[in-house]
């Protein structure tokens, strides 16, 4: 990352002009704009820093580590989003099931062979209570 930043800044430094001048007290000044009439342009050459093999390996390891960490974070974020969506679907289903159980009316559940199994008042109350408990547990 630093190398990329340096590469981006070097052309800008090469294009910038640096001026040097001496004031009335004999003190030397440098700046990007000439402050005195006798200011001279100074040529600034960028310093090239050679990195040894260990430094390049360390930078590559760090880059791989950060890339892996970013990938882990992206996967964790996707898993959390999927979990939230699954929970929202479950809550919607539980609330719909609770709303479908009529108050004071007969309620039945179909068996696998298509027969109607009518629930007693106690079974209806138990089913409602279980659904309410699951809604409060899973959807709060």
C-alpha positions in Angstrom: 0.0 0.0 0.0 2.8 2.4 0.9 4.6 1.5 -2.3 1.6 2.4 -4.3 1.2 5.7 -2.5 4.9 6.5 -3.2 4.5 5.7 -6.8 1.5 8.0 -7.1 3.3 10.9 -5.4 6.6 10.6 -7.2 5.3 12.1 -10.5 3.8 15.0 -8.6 7.1 15.7 -6.8 9.0 15.6 -10.1 6.7 18.2 -11.5 6.9 20.5 -8.5 9.6 23.1 -8.5 11.6 23.9 -5.4 13.2 27.4 -5.0 16.1 28.4 -2.8 16.9 32.0 -1.8 18.8 33.8 0.8 17.2 36.6 2.8 18.8 39.9 4.0 20.1 38.2 7.2 21.9 35.6 5.2 19.5 32.8 6.1 18.7 30.2 3.4 15.1 29.4 2.7 13.3 26.8 0.5 9.8 26.9 -0.9 7.5 26.1 -3.8 7.2 29.7 -4.8 10.1 32.2 -5.1 9.8 34.8 -2.4 12.8 36.8 -3.6 13.9 38.0 -7.0 17.2 36.0 -6.9 15.6 32.6 -6.1 17.0 29.7 -8.0 15.3 26.5 -8.9 16.6 23.4 -7.2 16.4 20.0 -8.9 15.0 17.4 -6.5 15.6 13.8 -7.4 13.4 11.2 -5.8 15.2 8.7 -3.5 14.9 5.1 -4.7 14.7 2.7 -1.8 15.5 -0.9 -2.6 13.9 -3.4 -0.4 15.6 -6.6 0.4 14.1 -10.1 -0.1 13.0 -10.4 3.5 11.1 -7.1 3.4 9.4 -8.1 0.1 8.4 -11.5 1.6 7.1 -9.8 4.8 5.0 -7.3 2.7 3.6 -10.2 0.7 2.7 -12.2 3.8 1.0 -9.1 5.3 -0.9 -8.6 2.1 -2.0 -12.2 2.0 -3.0 -11.9 5.7 -5.1 -8.8 5.1 -6.7 -10.3 2.0 -7.6 -13.4 3.9 -9.0 -11.3 6.8 -11.1 -9.3 4.4 -12.4 -12.5 2.8 -13.3 -13.9 6.3 -15.1 -10.7 7.2 -17.1 -10.8 3.9 -18.0 -14.4 4.5 -19.1 -13.7 8.1 -21.1 -10.7 6.9 -22.9 -12.9 4.3 -23.5 -15.6 6.8 -25.0 -13.1 9.3 -27.2 -11.6 6.5 -28.4 -15.1 5.6 -29.1 -15.9 9.3 -31.1 -12.7 9.7 -33.1 -13.5 6.5 -33.8 -17.1 7.7 -34.9 -15.8 11.1 -37.2 -13.2 9.5 -38.8 -15.9 7.4 -39.2 -18.2 10.4 -40.8 -15.3 12.4 -43.1 -14.5 9.5 -44.2 -18.2 9.3 -44.7 -18.5 13.1 -46.8 -15.3 13.2 -48.9 -16.5 10.2 -49.5 -19.8 11.9 -50.5 -18.1 15.1 -52.9 -15.8 13.1 -54.4 -18.8 11.3 -55.6 -20.5 14.5 -59.0 -19.0 15.0 -60.2 -17.9 18.4 -63.3 -19.7 19.6 -63.7 -21.8 16.4 -62.9 -25.4 15.6 -59.5 -25.9 14.1 -58.1 -29.0 12.3 -54.8 -30.2 11.0 -54.6 -32.4 7.9 -52.9 -35.8 8.4 -50.6 -37.3 5.8 -53.5 -39.3 4.3 -55.7 -36.2 3.9 -57.9 -36.8 6.9 -58.9 -33.9 9.2 -57.7 -34.1 12.8 -59.8 -31.6 14.8 -58.0 -30.2 17.9 -59.7 -29.9 21.3 -59.9 -26.6 23.1 -57.0 -27.6 25.3 -54.9 -28.6 22.3 -55.7 -25.3 20.6 -54.7 -23.4 23.8 -51.5 -25.4 24.0 -50.7 -24.8 20.4 -51.4 -21.0 20.7 -49.2 -20.8 23.8 -46.4 -22.8 22.1 -46.5 -20.5 19.1 -46.6 -17.4 21.2 -43.6 -18.7 23.2 -41.6 -19.4 20.0 -42.5 -16.0 18.6 -41.3 -14.2 21.7 -38.2 -16.4 21.9 -37.2 -16.2 18.2 -38.6 -12.9 17.1 -37.7 -10.4 19.7 
